[in-house]
């Protein structure tokens, strides 16, 4: 199917017209998605809907946006949410220092009609600083950008209502300038760690996907793909050990990010296979609460080396 | 939204099946509106409706919107598309034994119509209300329960203030270039008067966990009402119930009518009046909600008599974790009002060292005290580890 055939709504990467093809392309870009996630991404692109990703920290939510930007060959615009984030930090802000300078210049010129002109210029595009949301809307490239709205649950509800408006119309109204409409809606990815329930109205705009920890086979593949330097035996042991750790009822079970950190740490130490001394030395890169480390150590390291307590 | 040209979409039987499926989901309690259904059908068009997996994912991505939906969806999907569980679908193990019928009893005839302020009622009916306020909930008649609802509706619940990161205009504080510049326009570009702004204060989030085990039966109904009043007052309040497991009922309580809210809530809860394993439930709370942020800096209120059929060690450990996360932990135990009460229930004894305020909550007056404690007012010397 040609690119034009994808219609105005969709923004599929060239040469992809079906979900399994997208899955392959994601893998080529270094992201292993299971069938559910790749279907969700496919639908989000095809239907032109924002994708709302939930899941534990470290399961690869943010990574989805990054890989999409590589795959679509388009910039990634990231908005990190935090409590108290407001329009000035998320959408636009006037460049006050430059505006003041501009007025001063007007004064130096002196002439009344010039001053009027200078004042009129004060609230025009050239004094506007775009923040991520405006950047995404204004983006003029051939393909729409990927807009990552990270950890939306950390922002407060006032901001959520505002996001809802932008994600419905893909337009931003600046009182002094007017409404700026996106030429093509950005590919929006929202992530949430569920520190609080995000409002239904916002979720309704989006396709929803909950990313779980990967199973052993998928995790092993991820390790192979992302840490190519790791010995096959080591990779298998690490993936197995992490699955084991997740069953240990820890306060913060390790995510894929931790698995990769751990593997990299082990590779850096020149490890070819896991042993108890190595685990003790590197446990901090995969289990990050003191209580959790004690629990893991208490459960017996032989459990993790996969030697089954031999 | 631009529309694709109308075209022959999935064959009508498929469409009809999709619609029926969404209806079934809705009946099972999944909030999937018409917009979601349209999205579902669109998704099916883009995928292969003959493949079971494609239908599954199309629905899951478009019709679910939170993790709690997924299990329900899976079961509905199996039931509908594979016919394994038959066509009827209900929430798992729902046992509704909780009824509010007697709350809707007409209030006593002598009730004076409410004027603009809730205050009015109190003054006019001073004496009976005063008695009501001190009476133990366990001794209430159903008429008194109805009366109590009015009192509860007037109770204001909001967490102690904390500084928000949002800024608001203020006479002094941080410089506010935007407003300063606006002002400067009037004085020919000279910023004669500088404007400032400072951090706004916001009420802290309040999280309430109510024990609904059998031993709490005479109180939990009123306490749930109390939670409901908090949720609908629009404050940032999260509500959970603790039984053998933990259930979040914030969403269910968000209905204005108390009777409907409570019956929604009882629909969501699977273990009314069973035993309590507070320790396990608290662990689930801290793991799933608390640590991620809900309890951080919040006022956490636990309404329980502290009878724990589980391991007291577990409860002690979880309370310690919770105490580290929360701004303030308040424990409300109706038994505390009994003369000569000592916190000897193992669970209670294990929890107390990690509790900031220990209150009774057995009558309306003590609920008012609770509201004050939540708002951070005085009378905190009351509790603590004793």
HADDOCK unambig.tbl for C-alpha pairs under 7 A between the chains (distance, minus, plus):
assign (segid A and resid 36 and name CA) (segid B and resid 57 and name CA) 5.90 0.50 0.50
assign (segid A and resid 39 and name CA) (segid B and resid 57 and name CA) 6.80 0.50 0.50
assign (segid A and resid 40 and name CA) (segid B and resid 61 and name CA) 6.09 0.50 0.50
assign (segid A and resid 43 and name CA) (segid B and resid 43 and name CA) 6.35 0.50 0.50
assign (segid A and resid 83 and name CA) (segid B and resid 165 and name CA) 6.49 0.50 0.50
assign (segid A and resid 84 and name CA) (segid B and resid 164 and name CA) 6.72 0.50 0.50
assign (segid A and resid 84 and name CA) (segid B and resid 165 and name CA) 4.64 0.50 0.50
assign (segid A and resid 84 and name CA) (segid B and resid 166 and name CA) 4.58 0.50 0.50
assign (segid A and resid 96 and name CA) (segid B and resid 177 and name CA) 6.26 0.50 0.50
assign (segid A and resid 96 and name CA) (segid B and resid 178 and name CA) 6.71 0.50 0.50
assign (segid A and resid 96 and name CA) (segid B and resid 181 and name CA) 6.96 0.50 0.50
assign (segid A and resid 100 and name CA) (segid B and resid 189 and name CA) 6.92 0.50 0.50
assign (segid A and resid 103 and name CA) (segid B and resid 189 and name CA) 5.44 0.50 0.50
assign (segid A and resid 104 and name CA) (segid B and resid 189 and name CA) 6.80 0.50 0.50
assign (segid A and resid 195 and name CA) (segid B and resid 289 and name CA) 6.56 0.50 0.50
assign (segid A and resid 195 and name CA) (segid B and resid 292 and name CA) 4.82 0.50 0.50
assign (segid A and resid 195 and name CA) (segid B and resid 293 and name CA) 4.62 0.50 0.50
assign (segid A and resid 195 and name CA) (segid B and resid 294 and name CA) 5.56 0.50 0.50
assign (segid A and resid 196 and name CA) (segid B and resid 294 and name CA) 6.17 0.50 0.50
assign (segid A and resid 203 and name CA) (segid B and resid 65 and name CA) 6.31 0.50 0.50
assign (segid A and resid 207 and name CA) (segid B and resid 61 and name CA) 5.42 0.50 0.50
assign (segid A and resid 207 and name CA) (segid B and resid 62 and name CA) 5.28 0.50 0.50
assign (segid A and resid 208 and name CA) (segid B and resid 61 and name CA) 4.93 0.50 0.50
assign (segid A and resid 208 and name CA) (segid B and resid 62 and name CA) 6.38 0.50 0.50
assign (segid A and resid 208 and name CA) (segid B and resid 64 and name CA) 6.47 0.50 0.50
assign (segid A and resid 208 and name CA) (segid B and resid 65 and name CA) 5.53 0.50 0.50
assign (segid A and resid 209 and name CA) (segid B and resid 61 and name CA) 5.78 0.50 0.50
assign (segid A and resid 210 and name CA) (segid B and resid 67 and name CA) 6.60 0.50 0.50
assign (segid A and resid 251 and name CA) (segid B and resid 287 and name CA) 6.31 0.50 0.50
